[in-house]
Amino acid sequence: MDDDVTPNWYHVSALERKGFEVLQCVIPDRAVEEAGATCPDIIVLDIMMPPGKLFTPKASDNGLITGVLLYSVLRAHCPETPVAVLTNVQNPQTLARFTPGERLRVFHKVDWLPTSFAEEMARVAEAGGW
């Protein structure tokens, strides 16, 4: 899930070449609907995105932490699904809201080529976590 689908085309394309069926959700409402219907093999989300109807602009700091809020909702719906936070956000206070573990990792977009990221996601989906 990311608010900017154009640059993500590279990641989506790389993930599809690795065999993933990718569903892009530009607003969190759709991601929650989809996760409520069936949990995906893996969830990839950004931190900065529009709040949608699910979160208020104030709660999401005008979209700056929508991904943090969305993560907590998706985690409640899909507790066993690995989540990759793929972001450009560098703010330590925001990143501290994600505790890396067996089912969560934060990836900085500038550090991962789309093909390398897709390979890592394929490995994680096969293993069921990190």
C-alpha positions as CSV (number, residue, x, y, z in Angstrom):
1,M,0.0,0.0,0.0
2,D,1.5,3.3,-1.0
3,D,0.0,6.7,-1.9
4,D,2.2,7.1,-5.0
5,V,1.6,4.3,-7.5
6,T,3.9,5.6,-10.3
7,P,7.3,5.0,-8.7
8,N,5.9,1.8,-7.2
9,W,5.4,0.4,-10.7
10,Y,8.9,-0.9,-10.5
11,H,8.3,-2.7,-7.2
12,V,5.0,-4.1,-8.4
13,S,6.5,-5.3,-11.7
14,A,9.4,-7.0,-9.8
15,L,7.0,-8.6,-7.3
16,E,4.8,-9.9,-10.2
17,R,7.8,-11.4,-11.9
18,K,8.5,-13.3,-8.7
19,G,5.0,-14.8,-8.9
20,F,3.1,-12.4,-6.6
21,E,-0.4,-11.3,-7.4
22,V,-0.2,-7.6,-6.3
23,L,-3.2,-5.6,-5.2
24,Q,-2.4,-1.9,-4.9
25,C,-4.5,0.1,-2.5
26,V,-3.9,3.9,-2.6
27,I,-6.1,4.6,0.5
28,P,-6.1,2.6,3.7
29,D,-9.8,1.9,3.6
30,R,-9.4,-0.5,0.7
31,A,-6.4,-2.3,2.3
32,V,-8.5,-3.0,5.4
33,E,-11.4,-4.2,3.3
34,E,-9.1,-6.6,1.4
35,A,-7.4,-7.8,4.5
36,G,-10.7,-8.4,6.2
37,A,-11.8,-10.6,3.4
38,T,-8.7,-12.7,3.2
39,C,-5.2,-12.2,4.6
40,P,-2.5,-11.9,1.9
41,D,0.8,-13.9,1.9
42,I,2.6,-10.6,2.6
43,I,1.7,-7.0,3.2
44,V,3.8,-4.1,1.9
45,L,3.0,-0.6,3.1
46,D,4.4,2.8,3.3
47,I,4.2,5.2,6.2
48,M,3.1,8.4,4.5
49,M,-0.2,8.1,2.7
50,P,-3.6,9.7,2.6
51,P,-5.7,9.0,5.7
52,G,-8.8,8.0,3.7
53,K,-12.1,7.7,5.6
54,L,-10.6,5.3,8.1
55,F,-8.4,7.8,9.9
56,T,-8.8,11.4,10.5
57,P,-6.3,13.9,9.2
58,K,-5.5,14.9,12.8
59,A,-4.9,11.3,13.9
60,S,-2.7,10.6,10.9
61,D,-0.8,13.9,11.2
62,N,-2.2,14.8,7.8
63,G,-1.1,11.5,6.3
64,L,2.4,11.5,7.7
65,I,1.8,8.5,9.9
66,T,-1.1,6.8,8.2
67,G,1.0,3.7,7.7
68,V,1.6,3.5,11.4
69,L,-2.1,3.5,12.1
70,L,-2.8,1.2,9.2
71,Y,-0.2,-1.3,10.4
72,S,-2.0,-1.7,13.8
73,V,-5.4,-2.3,12.1
74,L,-3.9,-4.8,9.6
75,R,-2.0,-6.6,12.3
76,A,-5.2,-7.1,14.2
77,H,-6.9,-8.6,11.1
78,C,-3.9,-10.6,9.9
79,P,-1.7,-11.3,12.9
80,E,0.4,-14.0,11.2
81,T,1.0,-12.1,7.9
82,P,4.5,-10.8,7.4
83,V,4.5,-7.0,6.9
84,A,7.2,-5.0,5.1
85,V,7.2,-1.3,5.6
86,L,8.8,0.1,2.5
87,T,9.3,3.8,3.0
88,N,11.4,6.9,2.5
89,V,10.6,8.1,6.1
90,Q,13.8,8.6,8.1
91,N,12.3,10.2,11.3
92,P,13.6,8.0,14.2
93,Q,10.5,8.8,16.3
94,T,8.2,7.5,13.6
95,L,10.3,4.5,12.8
96,A,10.4,3.6,16.5
97,R,6.7,2.9,16.3
98,F,7.6,-0.3,14.4
99,T,9.3,-3.0,16.4
100,P,11.1,-5.3,13.9
101,G,10.5,-9.0,14.6
102,E,9.6,-12.3,12.9
103,R,6.6,-10.7,11.2
104,L,7.8,-7.1,10.6
105,R,10.7,-5.4,8.9
106,V,11.2,-1.8,7.8
107,F,12.9,-1.2,4.4
108,H,14.2,2.1,3.2
109,K,13.3,2.6,-0.5
110,V,16.7,4.1,-1.3
111,D,18.5,1.0,0.0
112,W,16.6,-1.6,-2.0
113,L,16.4,-2.1,-5.7
114,P,12.9,-3.4,-6.7
115,T,14.4,-6.7,-7.9
116,S,16.3,-7.2,-4.6
117,F,13.2,-6.2,-2.6
118,A,11.0,-8.7,-4.6
119,E,13.6,-11.5,-4.0
120,E,13.5,-10.8,-0.3
121,M,9.7,-10.8,-0.3
122,A,9.6,-14.1,-2.1
123,R,12.0,-15.6,0.5
124,V,9.9,-14.2,3.4
125,A,6.6,-15.4,1.9
126,E,8.0,-18.9,1.5
127,A,9.4,-18.9,5.0
128,G,6.4,-17.3,6.6
129,G,8.5,-14.5,8.1
130,W,12.0,-13.3,8.7
